Amino acid sequence: MLLKRSIPKIRASSWVKPWLQVDWLLLGLPVALTIFGGIMIRSTELNQGLTDWWWHWLMGGIGLMIALMFARSRYETLIQWHWVTYGIINISLLAVMIVGHSAKGAQRWISILGIPVQPSEFAKVGLIITLAALLHKRTASSLDSVFRALAITAIPWGLVFLQPDLATSLVFGAIVLGMLYWANANPGWLILMLSPAIAAILFSIPWPFTIALSQDLTFGPLGLIWAVAMGLVGFWTLPWHRFAISGWGAWGLNMLGGELGLFVWNHILKDYQKDRLTSFINPHADPLGAAYHQIQSRIAIGAGEWWGWGLNRGPMTQLNFVPEQHTDFIFSAVGEEFGFAGCLVVLFIFGMICQRLLYIAQTAKDNFGSLLAIGVLSMVVFQMIVNIGMTVGLAPVAGIPLPWLSYGRSAMLTNFISIGLVESVANFRQRQKY
């Protein structure tokens, strides 16, 4: 009798042990979003005869299986393969430029067995693994480590930017900034890294007057004030204090960034590109052009009021007034058919996912695992904020999907692979002894 009772216990233990520390809440919440996303995609395409919702669930199921496979595999083995991973993502991005096919003005996809694949999505995970392996060995507490991480990021970032895919290149930026901060980079250095881009924006704002150094060199005072402030940040945080070179260098970099921004804005960007970047500020200036997407999205969300019209009943959604609603603007369908309450539920779920990612980063047994979790957190948070921001008119239309809700096969697999890596970090933490 004792032998018969011990056999089931041994079998149960051998089956349960690989899953002892998997974060089932972190795994279950994306699955819930995927199921809900398929329901919303079906609602947006109900009168179009499309079946993207079926593909959404199929890719979600495949992604879940991959995530479970990663959860049972030791993430530490990726350290010795990080250069191979880095090479693969760059080769795939180069392949897009050579044999890829274009759609909607960008060359981002290659065909594998007749299925379009977007390598830039998988490159996000590859970049997270590579940076985590590098920063695991040498933290970002020194400038040479920071420059090394930026140099590693620059190659895939440039290849994505040339597709052109500005949205994904921005995600790369969010990933590297989040991981550098977690790897003990000085916050002042991170601000200085962003400062030229901010200066480029502030130099173009004329309030309350403009400063003209010449006919072609005219800028707003906000940019000059920003450059001076960044000079002070550089003086306080950078190590090159001799002759105040750090402060003057940071000031000059921002002045150069501002002037380059003005040059690009005035001489390189086309009018339709300018309209797309600024339409969220004054959408009614071009209601049938660049701002059409956002205006229709805001109307749909506002029409949902508190509780929404109900599933498959939203007028804007069912009459297809919102373009690209099954992909980039899926949140507007949620707002119209489930109202403010439904939007809050979705935001709460994303908040819970972010909380679990942060908790796993804090409790990981090593820096590599912690950095993997922070990289995924940075990716998810940035995509969520930008996507929801553009649907409610608080950010320009950037073409960034909402994780697990928007339709996108490559994006779905990427998001689940990312969760699987973090689940491996959680599953192979040091187990508590009682």
Beta strands, then each sheet from edge to edge (+ up, - down):
strand 1: 101-103
strand 2: 106-112
strand 3: 115-117
strand 4: 211-212
strand 5: 218-219
sheet 1: 1+ 2- 3+
sheet 2: 4+ 5-
end
